[in-house]
Amino acid sequence: MRKYCLACDLKDDENLIKAYEDYHKDVWPEIKDSLKQAGILEMEIYRTGNRLFMIIHVDRDFSFEKKAELDFSNPIVQRWERLMSEFQKQIPWSGPDVKWVLMNMVFKFKI
């Protein structure tokens, strides 16, 4: 199983941050289904301040290109993405229209 880590920023407003977290307490079932269809087996999102950190574990057929294609063709995912855009903002060094940025591993410890 492969693992990816990504980061995203939220708009620095405590009401928006609370609303974002509230939406994630009850993620729409269609969004969960779309994650499964893309090959995401497990997802966790953590927050510190207005910075989000996501860990995804994916199957061997997963690709970010495939996920983007599936997301683009799914109107409910597009609706969710528009809604999440009300809370999220781009990390300064990300590309245009990129909210979640893939992170590089800097250190690993394993026994």
C-alpha positions as CSV (number, residue, x, y, z in Angstrom):
1,M,0.0,0.0,0.0
2,R,1.3,3.4,-1.0
3,K,1.0,6.5,1.2
4,Y,0.9,10.2,0.2
5,C,1.0,13.3,2.4
6,L,-0.5,16.6,1.3
7,A,-1.0,20.0,2.8
8,C,-3.6,22.8,2.3
9,D,-4.3,26.0,4.0
10,L,-7.7,27.2,5.3
11,K,-8.7,30.9,5.3
12,D,-7.5,32.2,8.7
13,D,-11.0,32.8,10.2
14,E,-12.1,30.8,13.2
15,N,-15.8,30.7,12.1
16,L,-14.8,29.3,8.6
17,I,-12.4,26.8,10.2
18,K,-15.1,25.6,12.5
19,A,-17.5,25.3,9.6
20,Y,-14.9,23.3,7.6
21,E,-14.4,20.9,10.6
22,D,-18.2,20.6,11.0
23,Y,-18.6,19.5,7.3
24,H,-15.9,16.9,7.9
25,K,-17.8,15.4,10.8
26,D,-20.4,14.2,8.3
27,V,-18.8,13.9,4.9
28,W,-21.4,13.3,2.2
29,P,-21.6,9.5,1.3
30,E,-21.1,10.3,-2.4
31,I,-17.7,11.9,-1.5
32,K,-16.7,8.8,0.4
33,D,-17.8,6.7,-2.6
34,S,-15.7,8.8,-5.0
35,L,-12.6,8.3,-2.8
36,K,-13.1,4.5,-2.9
37,Q,-13.6,4.7,-6.7
38,A,-10.3,6.6,-7.1
39,G,-8.5,3.9,-5.1
40,I,-8.1,5.7,-1.8
41,L,-8.3,3.1,1.0
42,E,-7.7,5.4,3.9
43,M,-7.6,9.1,4.5
44,E,-6.9,11.2,7.5
45,I,-6.9,15.0,7.8
46,Y,-5.2,16.9,10.6
47,R,-5.2,20.6,11.4
48,T,-2.9,23.0,13.2
49,G,-3.9,26.6,13.1
50,N,-5.1,27.1,9.5
51,R,-2.8,24.5,8.0
52,L,-4.3,21.1,7.0
53,F,-2.2,17.9,6.6
54,M,-3.7,14.9,4.8
55,I,-2.4,11.3,4.7
56,I,-3.9,9.0,2.1
57,H,-3.2,5.3,1.7
58,V,-4.0,4.1,-1.8
59,D,-4.3,0.9,-3.8
60,R,-1.8,0.0,-6.5
61,D,-4.0,1.4,-9.3
62,F,-4.3,4.8,-7.8
63,S,-3.1,7.9,-9.6
64,F,-3.7,11.6,-9.1
65,E,-4.6,11.9,-12.8
66,K,-7.2,9.2,-12.5
67,K,-8.7,10.8,-9.4
68,A,-8.8,14.3,-11.0
69,E,-10.6,12.8,-14.1
70,L,-13.2,11.0,-11.9
71,D,-13.7,14.1,-9.8
72,F,-14.1,16.3,-12.8
73,S,-16.9,14.1,-14.2
74,N,-18.8,13.8,-10.9
75,P,-21.2,16.7,-10.3
76,I,-21.5,16.0,-6.6
77,V,-17.7,16.0,-6.1
78,Q,-17.6,19.3,-8.1
79,R,-20.3,20.7,-5.7
80,W,-18.3,19.6,-2.7
81,E,-15.1,21.1,-4.1
82,R,-16.9,24.4,-4.7
83,L,-18.2,24.3,-1.1
84,M,-14.7,23.5,0.3
85,S,-13.2,26.3,-1.7
86,E,-15.2,28.7,0.5
87,F,-12.9,27.6,3.4
88,Q,-9.6,26.7,1.7
89,K,-7.0,28.9,0.2
90,Q,-3.9,28.1,-1.8
91,I,-0.5,27.6,-0.2
92,P,1.6,30.5,-1.5
93,W,4.0,28.2,-3.4
94,S,1.3,26.0,-5.0
95,G,0.4,26.2,-8.7
96,P,-2.7,27.9,-10.1
97,D,-6.0,26.3,-8.9
98,V,-4.0,23.9,-6.7
99,K,-5.3,23.7,-3.1
100,W,-3.7,20.4,-1.9
101,V,0.0,20.2,-2.3
102,L,1.9,16.9,-2.3
103,M,4.6,16.9,0.4
104,N,8.0,15.4,0.3
105,M,9.3,13.1,3.1
106,V,12.2,14.7,4.9
107,F,12.8,12.1,7.7
108,K,11.6,8.6,8.6
109,F,12.4,6.6,11.6
110,K,11.6,2.9,11.7
111,I,12.7,0.0,14.0
